Amino acid sequence: STTYYHYKGTINTPKTLFALDIETGQFKYETADLPGDGDQEWPVVIGNDGTIYLHRDGGKLYAFEDTGSEFRIKWEYNPTANEMSGYFGCAANGNLYVIDEDTVKLLSVADGTVLSKSNIALQNDPFTTISVDGEGKVYVNNNSNKMFCFSPDLQTVIWELGVPNLTYC
């Protein structure tokens, strides 16, 4: 509750995840180097169970546990496609959604395995965005002027809407 998480490193140096105590401003600890592109712009997300999720450009999606003295990798998800959108959604109930290989996928928060995937193909654009509301509905903007709303299990398209000039959810 008093820890700030972010990336450390520059475009020319390896990236790590670090922890900072917000009460004292003291650096706590960091991970080993995380492989991926040096230009990191994807967010760090905290799940409802405290799991720290982050996706590296050109690399994996990681799930970390903060033990209070170090980071432990709970699991890693290797994208099926060459590049996965860095945006992912974490629902209030803990469900974790990613966009990979032109579909939205629901991942197990326990081990990162795919539990379900949408049956609608989306453009695999690196800037496809995803958001999840309080009821678990999954909103996806494919960055090609279309927005979709999926049921939490991804098996129903609740609606599909053409939205010109839409960039983010």
C-alpha positions in Angstrom: 0.0 0.0 0.0 3.0 2.3 0.2 5.0 1.1 -2.8 5.3 2.7 -6.2 6.3 0.5 -9.2 7.8 1.7 -12.4 10.4 1.0 -15.1 14.0 1.9 -14.6 16.4 2.3 -17.6 16.7 4.4 -20.7 16.2 3.7 -24.4 19.9 2.6 -24.5 20.0 0.6 -21.3 18.1 -2.5 -20.1 14.8 -2.0 -18.4 13.9 -3.3 -14.9 10.9 -3.1 -12.7 11.7 -1.2 -9.5 9.9 -0.6 -6.2 10.0 2.7 -4.3 8.7 3.4 -0.8 6.4 6.4 -1.2 6.6 7.3 2.6 10.4 7.6 2.6 11.3 8.0 -1.0 13.8 5.2 -0.7 14.6 2.8 -3.5 13.6 -0.7 -2.3 14.6 -3.3 -5.0 14.4 -4.2 -8.7 14.1 -7.1 -11.1 16.8 -8.5 -13.3 16.9 -7.0 -16.8 13.7 -7.6 -18.7 14.3 -8.4 -22.4 12.5 -6.3 -24.9 12.7 -3.1 -26.9 14.3 -0.1 -25.1 11.4 2.2 -26.0 9.0 1.2 -23.2 5.6 3.0 -23.1 3.2 0.4 -21.8 1.7 0.7 -18.3 2.3 -1.2 -15.2 -0.9 -2.6 -13.8 -1.7 -3.9 -10.3 -4.3 -6.7 -10.1 -6.9 -7.0 -7.3 -4.7 -9.6 -5.6 -1.6 -7.4 -5.7 0.0 -9.1 -8.7 2.1 -6.6 -10.8 1.6 -7.0 -14.5 3.7 -5.5 -17.2 4.4 -6.1 -20.9 7.7 -5.4 -22.5 7.8 -4.0 -26.1 8.7 -6.9 -28.3 8.7 -9.2 -25.3 6.7 -11.0 -22.8 3.8 -10.2 -20.5 5.0 -10.7 -16.9 3.2 -11.3 -13.6 5.2 -10.4 -10.6 4.7 -10.9 -6.9 6.2 -8.4 -4.5 7.3 -10.3 -1.4 8.3 -7.2 0.5 12.0 -7.8 -0.1 12.1 -8.8 -3.8 10.1 -9.4 -6.9 9.3 -13.0 -7.8 8.0 -13.9 -11.3 4.7 -15.8 -10.9 4.5 -16.5 -14.7 5.3 -15.2 -18.1 3.1 -15.1 -21.2 4.8 -15.4 -24.6 2.7 -13.7 -27.3 1.6 -16.0 -30.1 2.0 -13.1 -32.6 5.3 -11.5 -33.3 4.1 -8.4 -31.4 1.3 -8.1 -28.9 -0.4 -4.8 -28.1 1.1 -3.5 -24.9 -2.3 -2.5 -23.6 -4.1 -5.1 -21.5 -7.1 -5.0 -19.1 -7.5 -6.2 -15.6 -11.0 -6.5 -14.4 -12.2 -5.9 -10.8 -12.8 -9.6 -10.3 -9.2 -10.3 -11.3 -9.7 -11.4 -14.9 -6.8 -10.4 -17.2 -7.4 -9.7 -20.9 -4.8 -9.3 -23.7 -4.9 -8.8 -27.4 -2.7 -11.4 -29.2 -2.8 -12.9 -32.7 -5.8 -10.8 -33.7 -8.1 -11.9 -30.9 -8.8 -10.9 -27.3 -7.7 -13.5 -24.8 -8.7 -14.1 -21.2 -5.6 -15.3 -19.3 -5.5 -17.3 -16.0 -4.2 -15.0 -13.3 -2.8 -18.2 -11.6 -0.5 -19.3 -14.4 -1.0 -17.1 -17.6 -2.6 -19.9 -19.6 -5.4 -18.9 -22.1 -8.8 -19.6 -20.7 -10.9 -18.2 -23.5 -10.6 -16.1 -26.6 -12.9 -14.0 -28.7 -14.3 -15.4 -31.9 -14.0 -12.1 -33.8 -10.7 -11.3 -35.4 -9.3 -7.9 -34.7 -6.5 -6.1 -36.5 -3.3 -6.8 -34.5 -2.2 -3.2 -34.3 0.3 -2.3 -31.6 -2.0 0.5 -30.5 -5.1 -1.6 -30.2 -6.4 -0.6 -26.7 -8.5 -2.5 -24.2 -10.5 -1.5 -21.1 -12.6 -3.4 -18.7 -15.6 -2.0 -16.8 -16.8 -2.8 -13.3 -19.2 -5.4 -14.6 -16.4 -7.2 -16.5 -17.4 -6.1 -20.0 -14.3 -5.8 -22.2 -14.0 -2.8 -24.6 -11.6 -3.0 -27.4 -10.6 -0.3 -29.9 -8.9 -1.9 -32.9 -7.3 1.5 -33.9 -9.1 1.2 -37.3 -12.2 3.2 -36.4 -14.1 0.3 -34.7 -14.9 -0.4 -31.1 -16.2 -3.6 -29.7 -17.8 -4.6 -26.4 -17.4 -8.2 -25.3 -19.0 -10.2 -22.5 -16.5 -11.1 -19.7 -16.1 -14.7 -21.2 -15.4 -13.1 -24.6 -18.0 -15.4 -26.3 -20.5 -12.7 -27.0 -20.1 -9.4 -28.9 -22.5 -7.1 -27.0 -22.0 -4.4 -29.6 -19.7 -3.2 -32.4 -19.6 0.4 -33.4 -17.8 2.4 -36.1 -16.1 5.4 -34.5 -14.0 7.6 -36.8 -10.8 9.0 -35.4 -10.9 6.8 -32.2 -7.4 6.2 -30.8 -7.9 5.0 -27.2 -10.5 3.3 -25.1 
